[in-house]
Amino acid sequence: MTTLSKIICVGAGSAGKDHMCRRFEKRGFIKSISYTTRPIRPNEKDGIDYHFTSEEQFKSMSEQNLWQEQDCFRGWYYGTTKASFENNNLFIKTPRGLAAMKPEDRAQCFVIYINPPKDILRKRLDSRNDADDVERRIRTDEEAFADFKDYDLMITDPNF
């Protein structure tokens, strides 16, 4: 029997992944802090929201075989180190990042797909001060999630 010991939250931009993670953290889960090369947003803190790094450093870590999974999404790199995967039990991933996981790693995980209606996503994205264009994010997310089926639970409640 396989023991599920990790939770992964997946969803489009502004779906509520961080909100979901905060709820799990209040119950004792420990969230992994991913690395990214995307620009930091005004309300984010390095080492808390992400480890913000250069593309050169990210690629160097790849050459050192430090990644449990990595992905290039919207032109920026994202990744979870092997050490972080072993030492934490709560993650946010993209569909491609999830697909890049080894089957034995995926077998340890319960994946929650947060999928509110598109009008809610657009409203939330419009209210953000973000490093990316809203329409570009929506198009990219639609492509990324077009055939996404690798989840254990989907939440569609717009009030989540």
Disulfide bonds with the S-S distance in Angstrom:
none
